[in-house]
């Protein structure tokens, strides 16, 4: 069965742990630091379900290794540079003022982003402040984020040898956007991966045993657009997998249809599985603000969209 069909026939969702206006897929427009420095080039993607955050961060410029074929054919220096990419999968919670992330799987094996986030959203723009005041991030809700909403936490993986072993990771989908992270089987030393590989290039296979990839659905497939491992880009994220209900009503089983693949089956715990996510761009506003926008819409060049609802969305 497909995830779309399961979301319709076997919907399941845990308690909403975050404000509903944070659900969906957001791309970061920029981050500005208290020093005055601004970064608008790093490609950063955030996909949110009821209680899981998936995040991918890639430098704009990376080594051009397309002629290499795979990571094994890259030089040690190229692999170390590629390893500057980031991604994490985290439990998410909201205390009424701040969003908190408890990362349980990450490509970089240390806590790079330790602060919670103070969030407000206006229209498609979601702004996140670090409570310390050291940075602010400008995120934008992406078109096509409504519909299918999936949040799955990886529990175990059955290898080609038929043995089932625990493994960390997750899959989060919002409409036509999907982001997955599959954690390492063997941990790395704590620190920045590119520095770990510079000190010990022989650890590269363990380093890239963590997969982080973002895909957008097209014609029923999920081609990967961006990944920490650039050789994953262009592949299908779900690889034609079949899903079926798992034990207890709150798990799914994913079966790999390809003989000879390194894994046969994955067991996922369901955080969110629903078909009706409404990730609309409009947010609420105070009555006087809504009245002002209606009055000035033609002069502002925003005539046409529905007026905002009354109440604050932040």
CORZI-V544225 format. One record per run of one state. SS is the DSSP state (helix for helix, strand for strand, loop for the rest). FROM is the first residue (numbers start at 1). TO is the last residue. If there is no record, write none. Layout:
# CORZI-V544225
<<SS | FROM | TO> <SS | FROM | TO>>
This chain:
# CORZI-V544225
<<loop | 1 | 2> <helix | 3 | 9> <loop | 10 | 11> <strand | 12 | 13> <loop | 14 | 19> <helix | 20 | 22> <loop | 23 | 23> <strand | 24 | 33> <loop | 34 | 37> <strand | 38 | 39> <loop | 40 | 42> <strand | 43 | 48> <loop | 49 | 51> <strand | 52 | 58> <loop | 59 | 70> <helix | 71 | 73> <loop | 74 | 75> <helix | 76 | 82> <loop | 83 | 85> <strand | 86 | 94> <loop | 95 | 97> <strand | 98 | 106> <loop | 107 | 108> <strand | 109 | 109> <loop | 110 | 116> <strand | 117 | 122> <loop | 123 | 124> <strand | 125 | 130> <loop | 131 | 134> <strand | 135 | 141> <loop | 142 | 146> <strand | 147 | 159> <loop | 160 | 163> <strand | 164 | 166> <loop | 167 | 168> <strand | 169 | 174> <loop | 175 | 176> <strand | 177 | 182> <loop | 183 | 190> <strand | 191 | 191> <loop | 192 | 192> <helix | 193 | 199> <loop | 200 | 200> <helix | 201 | 207> <loop | 208 | 210> <strand | 211 | 218> <loop | 219 | 220> <strand | 221 | 227> <loop | 228 | 229> <helix | 230 | 232> <loop | 233 | 235> <strand | 236 | 236> <loop | 237 | 241> <strand | 242 | 245> <loop | 246 | 246> <helix | 247 | 249> <loop | 250 | 250> <strand | 251 | 255> <loop | 256 | 262> <strand | 263 | 277> <loop | 278 | 283> <strand | 284 | 285> <loop | 286 | 286> <helix | 287 | 300> <loop | 301 | 308> <strand | 309 | 310> <loop | 311 | 314>>
